[in-house]
Amino acid sequence: MIIYELVVFNKTILKQIYELGINPSDYKYVDLYCEYIDMMNKGDKVSYIVLVLAKKHKVSERQVYYLLRKFSHEIDYCKRSSPL
């Protein structure tokens, strides 16, 4: 498979991701956010969670706060999508 074929095959989802302003490289931090949700559900404090996740994923605490804010951001898909 060549890049062109992959892009054509996934064109619709790639277009939606682009229109919503989502960076494709964000996939790297999905596990971090899942761990955050699990730790929150256990009752851990946010500052402790951020410290643990920063060490585990080898990013700064500031980066973890940024990612948590970014992944928690609610999008309004209806406003972004074009009418049929």
C-alpha positions as CSV (number, residue, x, y, z in Angstrom):
1,M,0.0,0.0,0.0
2,I,1.2,3.5,-0.8
3,I,0.5,6.7,1.2
4,Y,-2.0,7.8,-1.5
5,E,-4.1,4.6,-1.1
6,L,-4.1,5.0,2.7
7,V,-5.2,8.6,2.5
8,V,-7.9,7.9,0.0
9,F,-9.2,5.0,2.1
10,N,-9.4,7.2,5.2
11,K,-10.3,10.5,3.5
12,T,-13.6,11.0,5.4
13,I,-12.2,10.5,8.8
14,L,-9.0,12.5,8.0
15,K,-11.2,15.4,6.8
16,Q,-13.2,15.3,10.0
17,I,-10.1,15.3,12.2
18,Y,-8.7,18.2,10.2
19,E,-11.9,20.2,10.4
20,L,-12.1,19.7,14.2
21,G,-8.6,20.9,14.6
22,I,-7.3,17.7,16.0
23,N,-3.7,16.9,15.6
24,P,-3.2,13.4,14.3
25,S,-0.1,13.0,16.6
26,D,-2.5,13.2,19.6
27,Y,-3.0,9.5,19.3
28,K,0.2,9.1,21.4
29,Y,-1.5,10.5,24.5
30,V,-4.7,8.5,24.5
31,D,-3.3,6.0,27.0
32,L,-2.2,8.9,29.3
33,Y,-5.8,10.3,29.3
34,C,-7.3,6.8,29.9
35,E,-5.0,6.5,32.9
36,Y,-6.0,9.9,34.1
37,I,-9.7,8.9,34.0
38,D,-9.0,5.7,35.9
39,M,-7.0,7.5,38.6
40,M,-9.7,10.2,38.9
41,N,-12.4,7.5,39.4
42,K,-10.2,6.0,42.1
43,G,-10.3,9.3,43.9
44,D,-6.7,10.5,43.4
45,K,-6.1,14.2,43.4
46,V,-5.3,15.9,40.1
47,S,-1.9,17.2,41.2
48,Y,-0.8,13.7,42.2
49,I,-2.2,12.2,38.9
50,V,-0.3,14.8,36.9
51,L,3.0,14.1,38.7
52,V,2.6,10.3,38.2
53,L,1.6,10.6,34.5
54,A,4.4,13.1,33.7
55,K,7.0,10.7,35.1
56,K,5.5,7.6,33.5
57,H,5.1,9.1,30.0
58,K,8.3,11.2,30.2
59,V,6.6,14.6,29.6
60,S,6.5,17.7,31.7
61,E,3.7,18.3,34.2
62,R,2.7,21.4,32.2
63,Q,2.4,19.1,29.1
64,V,0.1,16.8,31.1
65,Y,-2.1,19.6,32.1
66,Y,-2.3,20.8,28.5
67,L,-3.2,17.3,27.3
68,L,-5.8,16.8,29.9
69,R,-7.4,20.2,29.0
70,K,-7.2,19.4,25.3
71,F,-8.7,15.9,25.6
72,S,-11.4,17.1,27.9
73,H,-12.5,19.8,25.5
74,E,-16.0,19.2,24.2
75,I,-16.4,19.7,20.5
76,D,-19.6,20.7,18.8
77,Y,-19.5,18.5,15.7
78,C,-22.7,19.9,14.3
79,K,-21.3,23.4,14.0
80,R,-18.2,22.2,12.3
81,S,-19.6,19.8,9.8
82,S,-20.8,21.1,6.4
83,P,-24.5,20.7,5.5
84,L,-25.4,17.8,3.2
